[in-house]
């Protein structure tokens, strides 16, 4: 997944990818959007993933290219949606 192209007045415009990350933070899971905490968190990873997907679906509806990832214990992110 990378960039999405949209036509704007006869030319092609690249839409940047918006990323939601579910990251561990002590005993809870924070939801970050483009590496900034957006105020959502949960004490269960699956609930936090659901919050991230809900936010990503809103952005997708508004025309943005989005994806949701979960940070693994080794620091790598695993894509979970779409």
Secondary structure, 3 states (H helix, E strand, C coil): CCCEEEEECCEEEEECEEEEEEEEECCEEEEEECCEEEEEEECCHHHHHHHHHHHHHHHHHCCCEEEEEEECCCCCEEEEEC
